[in-house]
């Protein structure tokens, strides 16, 4: 069983989205085999901010990455999810 550390950017639909609520939603929706490491709210441009979330992913299940992205995309107010980095431990 290997592990992958991955960082995802979650872009909101607009500047009115409550990013603190997005951050609070993440632990309850991630699939089994994924552990949340940290979250940060970072500025993007012109008042827009994004959530950056770091995860440790058990790579014994080939579909776990897709399941994680699907779960993150299901958060209300999130328009786009992008894996911005990943490293094998």
Buried (B, 14 or more C-beta within 10 A) or exposed (E): EEBBBBBBBBBBEEEEBEBEEBBEBBEEEBBEBBEEEEBEEEEEEEEEBBBBBBBBBBBEBEEBBEBBBEBBEEBEBBEEBEBEEEEEE
